[in-house]
Amino acid sequence: MIHTRNSFASKAKRVFIFEMEDEMMSMIYPVIPGAEAFSLGRGSVGILLCHGFNATPQSVRAVGEQFAAHGFSVYAPRLHGHGTDLREFEATTADDWKQSVRDGFEQLDGRCESVFIVGQSMGATLALSLAAEGLPVAGIITINAALSVPAYEALSFTDCPVYLPESAPDIKQSAFEIIYDFVPAVCASELLRLIEETRPALAAIQIPTLILYSAEDHVVPPVCSDYLYRTIGAADKRSYCLLDSYHVATLDHDQKTIVRETLQFVEQFSRLTQTG
């Protein structure tokens, strides 16, 4: 059972003391250098890049630059509460993160003929959730879609630390990722709520979907992508296994493979969109 944010907040024992909530809400937290949203390219086809839970646009910037170099308009929003301050992260919900993606879509939709979403981990979950709700995207590319997170699912949210130590980023090669050192347990609970709401909606998704997943992933089991492939309602769907990367694949050995497969997919279905 996944406990709600309110039930968790009423029972959790705080290990840090922050300012009063009304004072917290009035604060403006600066963005960590390098974690900013970014916009690249001026093509007629847009690619919306969605980073994962406790990550930032920095984790997808390298692939974004390569997409832009191939003539696409690229925008990577910074999900609300990410890449600023742990206190701001703690105050956000899955609905806030979904709104960040909607706002990002609007950035591209106003100037592009079609928009594809590339989502990594929770970014993929957000993309799937919004597509099921009817966001008019031309296609979805998921990278290690978070449809289960065993480390969080094992927690009892009625009796656990308010702030969970974050492990080192799951990357096979040596690479740097901007993350918080701790994750608010209420945010982990929100991630599980998002997953619980998204899984039953997958059959409603009818748009072309490319499912990229790592053969070895220590955060999200690869079977999540198998489940996604079996369950999603799209007639045009394909799955591709990344053999030399862990969870944060956009920063790992298979980065060029991700770019290649994504470009082929987007070019194929953007042509169909423009001619159909």
Backbone hydrogen bonds, N-H to C=O, Kabsch-Sander energy under -0.5 kcal/mol:
donor,donor_aa,acceptor,acceptor_aa,energy
3,H,1,M,-0.6
8,F,4,T,-2.2
9,A,5,R,-2.5
10,S,6,N,-1.8
11,K,7,S,-0.7
11,K,8,F,-1.1
12,A,8,F,-2.3
14,R,12,A,-0.6
18,F,16,F,-0.5
23,E,20,M,-0.7
24,M,20,M,-2.2
25,M,21,E,-2.4
26,S,22,D,-0.8
27,M,24,M,-1.3
29,Y,27,M,-0.6
32,I,83,G,-3.1
35,A,32,I,-2.7
38,F,76,A,-1.5
40,L,74,V,-2.7
46,G,114,S,-3.1
47,I,73,S,-3.0
48,L,116,F,-3.4
49,L,47,I,-0.6
49,L,75,Y,-2.6
50,C,48,L,-0.5
50,C,118,V,-3.1
51,H,49,L,-0.6
55,A,52,G,-1.6
59,S,56,T,-1.8
60,V,57,P,-1.5
61,R,57,P,-0.7
61,R,58,Q,-0.7
64,G,60,V,-2.1
65,E,61,R,-2.6
66,Q,62,A,-1.3
67,F,63,V,-2.3
68,A,64,G,-2.4
69,A,65,E,-1.9
70,H,66,Q,-0.8
70,H,67,F,-0.8
71,G,68,A,-2.0
72,F,67,F,-1.6
73,S,45,V,-2.3
74,V,40,L,-3.5
74,V,72,F,-0.5
75,Y,47,I,-2.0
76,A,38,F,-2.7
79,L,77,P,-0.7
82,H,79,L,-2.3
88,E,85,D,-0.7
89,F,85,D,-2.1
90,E,86,L,-2.3
91,A,87,R,-0.9
91,A,88,E,-0.6
92,T,89,F,-1.7
97,W,93,T,-1.8
98,K,94,A,-2.3
99,Q,95,D,-2.0
100,S,96,D,-1.9
101,V,97,W,-1.5
102,R,98,K,-2.4
103,D,99,Q,-2.8
104,G,100,S,-1.9
105,F,101,V,-2.6
106,E,102,R,-2.2
107,Q,103,D,-1.5
108,L,104,G,-1.3
109,D,105,F,-3.2
110,G,106,E,-1.4
111,R,108,L,-1.7
112,C,108,L,-1.6
113,E,44,S,-3.2
114,S,44,S,-1.0
116,F,46,G,-2.7
117,I,139,G,-2.2
118,V,48,L,-3.2
119,G,117,I,-0.5
119,G,141,I,-2.6
120,Q,50,C,-2.5
121,S,143,I,-3.0
123,G,120,Q,-2.5
124,A,121,S,-0.9
125,T,121,S,-1.5
126,L,122,M,-2.8
127,A,123,G,-1.9
128,L,124,A,-2.6
129,S,125,T,-2.6
130,L,126,L,-2.5
131,A,127,A,-2.3
132,A,128,L,-2.3
133,E,129,S,-1.1
134,G,130,L,-0.5
134,G,131,A,-1.1
135,L,130,L,-2.5
137,V,135,L,-2.4
138,A,115,V,-3.2
139,G,115,V,-0.6
140,I,208,P,-2.3
141,I,117,I,-3.0
142,T,210,L,-2.8
143,I,119,G,-2.5
144,N,142,T,-0.5
144,N,212,L,-2.6
146,A,121,S,-1.4
147,L,145,A,-1.4
152,Y,149,V,-1.1
153,E,149,V,-2.3
154,A,150,P,-1.5
155,L,152,Y,-1.6
157,F,155,L,-0.7
159,D,156,S,-1.6
162,V,13,K,-0.6
164,L,183,V,-3.1
166,E,181,D,-3.0
171,I,169,P,-1.8
175,A,173,Q,-0.6
179,I,177,E,-0.6
183,V,164,L,-2.6
185,A,162,V,-3.3
187,C,184,P,-0.8
188,A,184,P,-1.8
189,S,185,A,-2.3
190,E,186,V,-1.8
191,L,187,C,-2.3
192,L,188,A,-1.9
193,R,189,S,-2.0
194,L,190,E,-2.5
195,I,191,L,-2.2
196,E,192,L,-2.6
197,E,193,R,-2.0
198,T,194,L,-1.8
199,R,195,I,-2.4
201,A,198,T,-1.4
202,L,198,T,-0.6
202,L,199,R,-1.2
204,A,201,A,-1.4
205,I,202,L,-1.7
206,Q,204,A,-0.6
209,T,236,D,-2.2
210,L,140,I,-2.7
211,I,209,T,-0.5
211,I,238,R,-2.7
212,L,142,T,-3.2
212,L,210,L,-0.7
213,Y,240,Y,-2.0
215,A,242,L,-2.5
216,E,245,S,-0.7
224,C,221,P,-2.3
225,S,222,P,-1.1
226,D,222,P,-1.2
227,Y,223,V,-2.7
228,L,224,C,-2.4
229,Y,225,S,-2.4
230,R,226,D,-2.1
231,T,227,Y,-2.1
232,I,228,L,-2.7
233,G,202,L,-1.8
235,A,206,Q,-0.6
237,K,235,A,-1.0
238,R,209,T,-1.8
240,Y,211,I,-2.8
242,L,213,Y,-3.8
243,L,241,C,-0.6
248,V,170,D,-2.1
249,A,247,H,-2.3
251,L,248,V,-1.7
252,D,249,A,-1.6
253,H,244,D,-0.6
255,Q,252,D,-1.7
258,I,254,D,-2.4
259,V,255,Q,-2.2
260,R,256,K,-2.6
261,E,257,T,-2.8
262,T,258,I,-2.3
263,L,259,V,-2.6
264,Q,260,R,-2.2
265,F,261,E,-2.0
266,V,262,T,-3.0
267,E,263,L,-2.7
268,Q,264,Q,-2.0
269,F,265,F,-2.4
270,S,266,V,-2.4
271,R,267,E,-1.4
272,L,268,Q,-1.4
273,T,269,F,-1.9
274,Q,270,S,-2.2
275,T,271,R,-2.0
276,G,272,L,-2.1
